[in-house]
Amino acid sequence: MSKGIIFSMDALIACMIFIFSVSLLLSALNTNAEQNIQETKWEKKELFAFALSEAIVKNRDAEKPVNGAVYFNHAKKRNEANIIDKELLEKIHLEKFSQYSLNALYERNENGTQYYFHKQGERCITIERFVLIKEIVPRKTVLGFVVCEN
């Protein structure tokens, strides 16, 4: 009878060790999956912010400047990428998209930072682009885009 109890205790201890090991493995896999989900969300927001900044500095849309605000050179009859039309830039305002929104647009140069508009948001990312702003005297500057989750 005592051999049966010892065998049962050994089997019970082995099962407990196995269950504990499996639970540790599942916990590690769960943590890894959650990290991957957060990284994917961040990368998705980052790609959206890059695409939005790329559209603004490479395209022109006089009706809706958030789709593009580049300068149109009448002599060459074409848009000039990375040369921003100051008038269109000033027309850009807070814009909400499906999951994200453009919460701030600013210009940073040697004189400091000037915001065209700014609204606080949560879980934001900032993308900065080197551009030339076309005015009477063109000037080099850094244009910043702040994209936040809705």
C-alpha positions in Angstrom: 0.0 0.0 0.0 2.8 2.4 0.8 4.3 1.9 -2.7 1.0 3.1 -4.3 1.0 6.3 -2.2 4.6 7.1 -3.1 3.9 6.5 -6.8 0.8 8.7 -6.6 2.8 11.5 -5.0 5.6 11.2 -7.6 3.0 11.4 -10.4 1.2 14.4 -8.7 4.5 16.3 -8.3 5.5 15.5 -11.9 2.0 16.8 -13.1 2.3 19.9 -11.0 5.8 20.6 -12.4 4.5 20.1 -16.0 1.5 22.3 -15.4 3.7 25.0 -13.9 6.1 24.8 -16.8 3.3 25.1 -19.4 1.8 28.1 -17.5 5.2 29.8 -17.6 5.5 29.1 -21.3 2.0 30.5 -22.0 2.6 33.5 -19.9 5.8 34.3 -21.8 4.0 33.8 -25.1 1.2 36.1 -24.0 3.7 38.8 -23.0 5.5 38.5 -26.3 2.2 38.7 -28.3 1.1 41.8 -26.4 4.5 43.5 -27.1 4.1 42.6 -30.8 0.6 44.1 -30.9 1.8 47.3 -29.3 4.8 47.5 -31.7 2.4 46.9 -34.7 0.1 49.7 -33.6 3.0 52.1 -33.2 4.4 51.2 -36.6 1.0 51.6 -38.2 0.7 55.1 -36.7 4.3 55.9 -37.7 3.6 54.8 -41.3 0.5 56.9 -41.4 2.4 59.9 -40.1 5.1 59.4 -42.7 2.5 59.0 -45.5 0.7 62.2 -44.4 3.9 64.2 -44.2 4.9 62.9 -47.6 1.6 63.9 -49.1 1.8 67.4 -47.8 5.3 68.0 -49.0 5.1 66.3 -52.4 1.5 67.0 -53.6 -0.7 70.0 -54.1 -4.4 70.4 -53.4 -5.6 74.0 -53.3 -9.1 72.8 -52.1 -7.9 70.7 -49.2 -4.2 71.5 -48.4 -3.9 68.6 -45.9 -3.6 66.5 -49.1 -0.8 68.6 -50.4 0.6 72.1 -50.0 3.6 72.3 -52.4 4.4 75.4 -54.5 3.2 75.4 -58.1 5.9 76.9 -60.4 4.0 78.6 -63.2 7.1 79.0 -65.3 7.9 75.3 -65.3 4.2 74.3 -65.1 4.7 71.8 -62.3 4.6 71.2 -58.6 7.9 71.6 -56.8 8.3 68.9 -54.2 9.6 70.0 -50.8 8.9 73.7 -51.6 5.9 74.6 -49.6 3.3 77.3 -50.5 3.0 79.5 -47.4 -0.7 80.3 -48.2 -1.7 76.7 -48.4 0.3 75.8 -45.3 -1.6 78.3 -43.3 -4.9 76.8 -44.5 -4.1 73.4 -43.0 -6.0 72.8 -39.7 -6.9 70.0 -37.4 -7.9 67.0 -39.5 -9.4 63.7 -38.3 -8.9 60.6 -40.3 -10.3 57.1 -39.5 -8.0 56.1 -36.6 -5.6 59.1 -36.4 -5.7 62.8 -36.6 -3.3 65.6 -37.5 -3.2 67.4 -34.1 -0.4 69.9 -34.7 1.6 71.5 -37.5 4.6 73.5 -36.6 7.7 75.2 -38.1 11.0 75.0 -36.4 14.0 77.2 -37.3 16.7 79.2 -35.7 14.1 81.6 -34.3 12.3 78.9 -32.4 9.1 77.0 -33.0 5.9 78.5 -34.5 2.7 76.4 -34.4 0.2 76.8 -37.2 -2.3 74.9 -35.0 -2.0 72.7 -32.0 -4.4 70.5 -30.0 -3.3 68.2 -27.2 -3.8 64.5 -27.9 -2.9 61.1 -26.6 -0.4 58.6 -28.0 1.1 61.0 -30.5 4.1 60.7 -32.8 6.0 63.6 -34.4 7.5 63.6 -37.9 9.8 66.4 -39.0 10.7 67.2 -42.6 13.2 69.6 -44.1 11.5 72.0 -46.5 11.7 75.3 -48.2 8.8 77.7 -47.6 8.1 79.8 -50.6 7.5 83.5 -49.6 8.9 86.7 -51.0 12.2 85.5 -49.6 12.2 81.7 -49.5 13.5 80.2 -46.3 14.7 76.8 -45.2 13.0 75.3 -42.2 11.9 72.1 -40.5 8.2 71.3 -40.7 6.8 69.2 -37.9 3.6 67.0 -38.1 2.1 65.7 -34.9 -0.2 62.7 -35.5 -2.3 61.3 -32.6 -4.7 58.4 -32.1 -8.4 59.3 -32.1 
